Amino acid sequence: MNQNVCQSMRQTVEQLRTEVKVNRMKISQTCQELVKYCEQQSRHDPLVIGVPSSENPFREKNSCILL
């Protein structure tokens, strides 16, 4: 059991070494950049501008009905 604990601690130390190398940014800066990106991309977003009915794959199909 002691060997399992030692292995677990080694994995934890390796994970912490990896995490300490991650470049961190302030949340205020990240939020501003995210808002700016969303605003720039909104004119290409079909959820914001909609999809023309001619390009909409989910529109109701017109079917031929014989009378």
C-alpha positions, 0 to 999 in steps of 0.5 A, spaced: 500 500 500 505 504 501 508 503 494 501 506 491 501 512 496 508 513 493 506 513 486 500 517 487 504 522 490 509 522 484 503 523 479 500 529 483 507 532 483 508 531 476 501 534 475 503 540 479 509 541 475 505 541 469 500 546 471 505 551 474 508 552 467 501 554 464 501 561 462 495 565 466 491 571 464 487 576 469 480 574 468 478 581 466 483 581 460 480 575 458 473 577 459 474 583 454 478 579 449 472 574 449 467 579 448 471 583 443 471 576 439 464 575 440 462 581 437 467 581 431 464 574 429 457 575 430 456 578 423 457 571 421 454 567 426 447 564 423 444 563 430 444 571 431 443 573 423 439 567 421 439 562 416 436 564 409 430 559 407 433 557 401 440 554 405 436 552 411 436 544 411 431 543 416 425 547 412 419 544 411 419 540 404 414 542 399 411 536 396 407 534 390 400 532 392 395 529 387 388 531 387 
